[in-house]
Amino acid sequence: MKNLSRNLVLSLLVCLLPHVAYPQTSLQRFIDNPALKHASVGVSVVELESGKSVANHDAEKSLTPASLLKLITTATALETLGENYRYKTKITVDADDPSRILVLGGGDPTLGSDSFPDNPYIFFINGTEALTESLSKDREYSILVVDNLFGYDGISPEWTWIDIGNYYAAGAYGISIFDNSYKLVFNTMDRKERPKILRTEPEIKGLTFQNLLTLNNTGQDNGYIYGVPFGYEKELRGDIPASRSEFVIKGDIPDPGRLVGETLREYLKQAGYRIGAIETTRQEYLSRSSTNGQTPSYRVGNVLFTLTSRPLKEIIREVNVESNNHYAEHLIRTIGRHTNSDIYANALAEGVDYTEGYWKGKGIDSTPLIMHDGSGLAPQNAVSAKFLTDMLVYMHNRSNGSTTFLNSLPKAGQEGTLKNFLRDTRLVGKVAAKSGSIGGVQCYAGYLIDGNKKYAFAVMVNKFNGTRSEIRKAIEQLLLGL
């Protein structure tokens, strides 16, 4: 009888051993990959239902996450604001000055955005139509754009100089328009000359460029636009493809609020109105260190027009599927302003503090989390693989927005930034995850759901010496081996 029991136990162990050992074997092969010889690596794989660890390596080490940080930003926004939260941008008239039109920014990142199939000028079209129903044409009007909701520190102080001024590092403000980016169009047909600047789209009055660009024969876009926020003098460096009648690079609109005012003025002029001065609240804001009981120079009257954004669930899907930095920066500031309504409190800092405290309140150790923005663009950002899987398990098992969050992630081999990841493997469509990559960083985190196998995972690689494609392939093999 004892021999029978012992044999039964041994048989069970033999059956279970491959299921326990194989993920660890797959992990060891990953760690031993020559491309990772000098890299810092963090891996955490846990069972989704129980949270039990399946495989881990330096899971509590804080590493640079790049765009994996967007998982934290979008999850916090969903938890805090709700999936049906919508931004509102309003047009009204100053209650104390009926000749002054006010545009009230609500922090909407989608206003005029290319990310959705709406007419990017719908705000101006419908806003002008609403104003013509309410305002006479027998006087001259001015426009004040109230874009101070997030203050005017629209970028993180930890972003690098090579990024600032380019479209993917656009500032986030109380008014944003056209993704806060413009197209700079060149003709590069003359190989003996620098690329010829043709125009910007949209036209931005006063914007000038010192053109130091050269031409290449590789067909690659290595062109960068350098310049500070609210600065109208930009410097162009790098190289762009030769022999193109038109070639486009994109930059950060220097003052989105002013562009909104100028664009609205043109629409109103076409409707027969006389429009004079265009102002924003920036100078007034910068002249005050705090509200201190002071009242603004305007008083909001009856709202004549409101444009409402798409719901948050669509916005966070855009953030995670397309890795939209601009939307993510708006979200972290929206969280900050939601928790502290004082426009003179730093919206980014408030959002970061709230995010760290929120997850700590859910029982997740937030000490490995270091945030300097909402998008992951700052190289100084850091988080551990374990924090990510702990948060992913919470979002799947405990969040009221569980389904919405899962659906916001791109499916491997099918869409967005994961379209080519795990393509032509058995895990196509069975991994929903976020990728993260900046110089020397390649990371993935999300969910693997394949029949009875349900995992949350985070794989983070920093300072690798192999090629990026080698690292991606190694991470694919690790996931396939689970």
C-alpha positions, -999 to 999 in steps of 0.1 A, spaced: 0 0 0 29 24 9 46 15 -24 14 22 -43 10 56 -26 46 64 -33 44 54 -69 12 75 -73 30 106 -59 60 100 -81 37 96 -112 20 129 -104 53 147 -99 65 134 -133 33 146 -149 35 180 -133 73 185 -138 72 197 -174 45 223 -166 67 237 -138 101 234 -155 94 245 -190 87 282 -183 118 283 -162 138 266 -190 124 291 -215 133 320 -191 169 307 -187 174 305 -224 162 341 -227 185 353 -199 214 334 -215 208 350 -250 242 366 -261 223 398 -271 215 403 -234 250 397 -221 254 432 -208 218 441 -204 196 448 -174 166 424 -175 134 422 -155 109 395 -161 76 387 -143 51 362 -154 21 354 -131 -10 333 -133 -38 358 -140 -64 343 -117 -43 336 -87 -14 361 -91 10 332 -85 44 336 -100 52 313 -130 86 328 -140 106 358 -128 140 373 -130 150 405 -111 112 412 -111 116 439 -85 144 458 -102 133 493 -114 141 496 -151 133 522 -178 99 512 -192 96 536 -222 60 534 -234 51 507 -210 44 536 -187 13 543 -208 -2 511 -192 0 528 -158 -13 562 -171 -43 547 -189 -52 523 -161 -52 551 -136 -72 574 -159 -98 546 -164 -100 539 -127 -102 576 -117 -123 592 -145 -144 563 -158 -146 549 -193 -173 574 -203 -155 605 -193 -155 632 -220 -136 664 -224 -155 696 -233 -143 727 -252 -167 757 -250 -173 790 -267 -189 818 -247 -189 856 -245 -173 876 -217 -202 885 -193 -185 919 -186 -176 926 -222 -200 914 -249 -175 922 -276 -151 896 -263 -154 859 -274 -140 833 -250 -128 799 -260 -127 777 -228 -102 748 -230 -111 716 -212 -78 698 -219 -92 678 -248 -63 661 -267 -86 650 -295 -96 685 -308 -88 685 -345 -69 652 -341 -59 629 -370 -64 599 -348 -101 598 -354 -120 601 -388 -138 634 -378 -133 666 -397 -104 683 -379 -120 717 -384 -154 707 -370 -149 728 -339 -144 760 -360 -172 751 -384 -198 744 -358 -185 770 -334 -188 797 -361 -223 786 -369 -234 788 -333 -219 823 -329 -237 836 -360 -270 826 -344 -262 847 -313 -239 876 -322 -247 906 -343 -222 918 -369 -224 955 -360 -193 956 -339 -157 944 -338 -149 914 -316 -118 902 -299 -110 865 -290 -95 853 -257 -85 817 -256 -85 804 -220 -59 776 -222 -46 777 -187 -62 745 -173 -29 726 -171 -7 757 -167 19 762 -194 46 736 -185 34 714 -213 64 691 -215 83 672 -188 115 688 -176 131 654 -180 126 651 -218 157 652 -239 167 681 -262 166 658 -293 129 652 -287 117 686 -277 102 704 -307 92 672 -326 56 660 -330 60 630 -308 71 653 -279 43 678 -284 32 699 -254 0 692 -235 -21 723 -226 -56 733 -217 -62 739 -254 -46 715 -279 -54 714 -316 -44 692 -345 -25 669 -321 -4 700 -314 17 691 -345 23 707 -379 37 693 -411 68 709 -425 69 703 -463 102 702 -483 113 698 -519 145 678 -520 150 675 -558 181 696 -559 209 674 -545 234 703 -545 213 725 -521 197 721 -487 161 709 -487 138 737 -498 111 746 -473 77 748 -492 52 755 -464 38 744 -431 4 727 -427 -14 744 -411 1 778 -417 17 791 -385 23 829 -386 57 840 -374 73 805 -374 109 806 -388 135 779 -394 173 778 -395 177 751 -420 208 729 -414 193 698 -430 213 677 -455 201 650 -480 206 613 -479 203 584 -504 189 559 -479 153 570 -480 153 573 -442 139 603 -423 166 615 -399 153 650 -397 147 668 -364 132 700 -354 148 717 -323 131 745 -304 115 754 -270 77 755 -263 62 789 -273 93 797 -293 88 806 -329 124 801 -340 133 765 -348 164 748 -360 164 719 -384 191 692 -382 199 658 -395 192 645 -430 161 636 -451 157 617 -484 168 633 -517 148 634 -549 114 640 -535 91 667 -548 75 668 -514 88 653 -482 72 659 -447 86 660 -412 64 670 -383 70 694 -354 53 707 -322 30 737 -326 46 764 -305 14 780 -291 -17 759 -297 -40 783 -279 -30 812 -302 -34 790 -333 -70 781 -321 -78 819 -318 -63 827 -351 -81 799 -369 -114 808 -353 -108 845 -364 -105 834 -400 -137 814 -399 -156 843 -383 -142 867 -409 -155 845 -436 -189 846 -419 -188 884 -421 -175 894 -386 -148 919 -378 -123 904 -355 -95 923 -338 -71 912 -311 -63 875 -304 -51 867 -269 -45 837 -247 -44 836 -209 -7 827 -208 7 861 -200 -19 867 -173 -12 832 -158 26 837 -158 23 871 -140 7 854 -110 23 828 -87 -11 817 -73 -47 827 -73 -44 845 -39 -80 855 -41 -74 873 -74 -101 871 -101 -93 866 -138 -96 893 -163 -127 877 -178 -161 864 -166 -177 835 -183 -211 842 -198 -237 819 -213 -222 790 -232 -230 793 -269 -213 762 -282 -198 730 -267 -178 704 -285 -176 671 -266 -148 646 -271 -151 609 -277 -153 588 -245 -122 580 -225 -124 543 -235 -117 553 -271 -90 577 -261 -71 551 -240 -74 526 -268 -57 552 -291 -29 556 -265 -22 519 -261 -27 507 -297 -8 535 -314 14 545 -284 1 581 -286 24 603 -265 3 634 -268 -29 618 -256 -10 601 -227 4 635 -216 -31 650 -215 -43 620 -195 -17 624 -167 -25 661 -164 -62 655 -165 -57 631 -135 -37 658 -118 -63 685 -124 -91 662 -114 -75 657 -80 -65 694 -75 -86 720 -93 -62 748 -86 -48 758 -121 -16 771 -104 -8 736 -91 15 717 -114 -9 693 -132 18 669 -142 33 667 -107 -2 663 -92 -10 635 -117 22 616 -109 17 619 -71 -19 608 -74 -10 578 -96 17 566 -72 -6 570 -42 -35 553 -60 -17 520 -66 -2 520 -32 -38 523 -19 -47 492 -38 -20 472 -20 6 474 -47 41 484 -37 47 517 -56 83 523 -45 97 509 -78 76 534 -97 93 567 -108 73 588 -131 84 620 -149 56 620 -175 26 601 -186 39 587 -219 73 572 -210 94 595 -231 116 606 -202 146 582 -199 146 587 -161 112 569 -158 114 536 -140 92 508 -128 96 471 -120 82 441 -139 65 430 -107 47 463 -103 34 460 -138 21 424 -134 6 433 -100 -13 462 -117 -23 440 -147 -37 414 -123 -56 441 -104 -71 455 -136 -82 421 -149 -96 407 -116 -108 437 -96 -113 467 -118 -148 478 -130 -131 487 -162 -115 453 -167 -130 446 -202 -124 481 -214 -88 480 -203 -81 447 -219 -98 458 -252 -76 490 -252 -45 468 -258 -33 459 -293 -35 422 -302 -2 406 -312 2 400 -349 -29 420 -358 -29 457 -349 -11 488 -338 24 487 -324 21 449 -321 11 442 -357 44 424 -364 50 410 -329 45 372 -327 32 373 -363 28 338 -379 29 321 -345 3 303 -325 0 333 -302 -14 357 -328 -44 374 -313 -38 356 -279 -15 382 -265 -28 417 -258 0 439 -247 19 472 -248 53 476 -262 79 501 -251 111 512 -269 135 541 -268 173 541 -272 186 509 -256 152 499 -242 128 472 -254 99 461 -233 65 443 -235 38 439 -209 3 427 -210 -18 395 -211 -13 361 -226 -46 342 -228 -44 308 -246 -70 283 -236 -64 275 -200 -32 294 -199 -39 329 -186 -9 350 -177 0 386 -169 35 393 -180 62 420 -182 95 416 -199 119 446 -197 153 449 -213 176 479 -208 210 486 -224 211 456 -246 241 450 -269 223 431 -296 201 445 -323 165 455 -315 152 428 -338 172 402 -319 157 413 -286 122 412 -300 127 377 -313 141 366 -280 111 380 -262 88 362 -286 106 329 -279 102 335 -242 64 340 -245 61 310 -269 78 289 -243 53 297 -215 
